[in-house]
Amino acid sequence: MYLDLALFLLRNPSSESLRVARLITALKPRFTMVRSANLINLHRTVTHVNNLGIEGDIVECGVWNGGSAALMWAAQHQSQQRVNRKMWLFDSFQGVPPPSDDDGASAKESYFEGFCKGDPKNVAAAFDRLNLPLADVQIVPGWFEDTLHTVNIESVAVLHIDADWYDPILFVLRTFYDRVTPGGYILLDDYSFWTGSNKALADFLNERGLTDLVEIHPVASMGAFFRKPIAQPVFATE
Ligand SMILES: C[S@@+](CC[C@H](N)C(=O)[O-])C[C@H]1O[C@@H](n2cnc3c(N)ncnc32)[C@H](O)[C@@H]1O
């Protein structure tokens, strides 16, 4: 048992907490590198959008070996008031691309070709580990720039972005934000860890005039999420 999960159970003693902790221990470390606090938050978010009846699919950009995706899909299947939805999983399965100047020195020092290279077979194995059917799950291999526009996703309830660097994160935000259902959630796993993640979100919110309308909630020591505003901004015209 991981220390962070033991603390989570001590602070939140319930059969539901135990169920989530068991799911996480079944997935870590083979299928996910996401920290337990962020996995717990993903599980809660998917349960929450179902409880609220928020329509839309679950989209993950940055899948690696499928652990965070499988956990979200487990939450979807276990939700008492389930909204029908699909899951879309986008990844190059070749690792992250090289960082740019917007990612700073530490990203450049950490990077090597094949950094964070996952495998779709492991994604299937992660779902299998939790006895989850892949029927409504679409795995889309390839670079985001080549794949995100090729599929027909009408609306998104939960958008999980776990792509490390500035360019892919900004590209995902620009591609999917307008399709996120008002009240839906956008989660960034790398926020406060890789500097490009914070810059990508700040630049996106700024270019869309959303900076003062969105509340960014940090998750433990890294990661953050925000909710798409329910009322869209109305700009006065002369
Ligand atoms: C940190 S890993 C994802 C971790 C995963 N969510 C988990 O549960 O452990 C980042 C992933 O983003 C993918 N990625 C980053 N930039 C990409 C891009 N431009 N196109 C496609 N995949 C990309 C990488 O291939 C890698 O698998």
The ligand as a MOL file (V3000), in Angstrom:
LIG
                    3D

  0  0  0     0  0            999 V3000
M  V30 BEGIN CTAB
M  V30 COUNTS 27 29 0 0 0
M  V30 BEGIN ATOM
M  V30 1 C 2.9710 11.6430 -18.7280 0
M  V30 2 S 2.4670 10.6150 -20.0230 0 CHG=1
M  V30 3 C 0.7580 10.2770 -19.6830 0
M  V30 4 C 0.5840 9.5020 -18.4030 0
M  V30 5 C -0.7490 8.7640 -18.2670 0
M  V30 6 N -1.8940 9.6590 -18.2340 0
M  V30 7 C -0.7420 7.8570 -17.0610 0
M  V30 8 O -1.8280 7.4260 -16.6050 0
M  V30 9 O 0.3380 7.5240 -16.5710 0 CHG=-1
M  V30 10 C 2.3940 11.7550 -21.3770 0
M  V30 11 C 1.9020 11.1340 -22.6580 0
M  V30 12 O 1.5950 12.1940 -23.5770 0
M  V30 13 C 1.8480 11.7270 -24.8860 0
M  V30 14 N 2.0330 12.9190 -25.7510 0
M  V30 15 C 2.6410 14.0890 -25.4250 0
M  V30 16 N 2.5890 14.9610 -26.4600 0
M  V30 17 C 1.9070 14.3460 -27.4570 0
M  V30 18 C 1.4940 14.7420 -28.7800 0
M  V30 19 N 1.7970 15.9440 -29.2840 0
M  V30 20 N 0.7800 13.8610 -29.5120 0
M  V30 21 C 0.4780 12.6260 -29.0010 0
M  V30 22 N 0.8360 12.1930 -27.7720 0
M  V30 23 C 1.5470 13.0340 -26.9970 0
M  V30 24 C 3.0850 10.8560 -24.7430 0
M  V30 25 O 3.1980 9.9000 -25.7590 0
M  V30 26 C 2.8810 10.2140 -23.3520 0
M  V30 27 O 2.3300 8.9200 -23.4460 0
M  V30 END ATOM
M  V30 BEGIN BOND
M  V30 1 1 1 2
M  V30 2 1 2 3
M  V30 3 1 2 10
M  V30 4 1 3 4
M  V30 5 1 4 5
M  V30 6 1 5 6
M  V30 7 1 5 7
M  V30 8 2 7 8
M  V30 9 1 7 9
M  V30 10 1 10 11
M  V30 11 1 11 12
M  V30 12 1 11 26
M  V30 13 1 12 13
M  V30 14 1 13 14
M  V30 15 1 13 24
M  V30 16 1 14 15
M  V30 17 1 14 23
M  V30 18 2 15 16
M  V30 19 1 16 17
M  V30 20 1 17 18
M  V30 21 2 17 23
M  V30 22 1 18 19
M  V30 23 2 18 20
M  V30 24 1 20 21
M  V30 25 2 21 22
M  V30 26 1 22 23
M  V30 27 1 24 25
M  V30 28 1 24 26
M  V30 29 1 26 27
M  V30 END BOND
M  V30 END CTAB
M  END
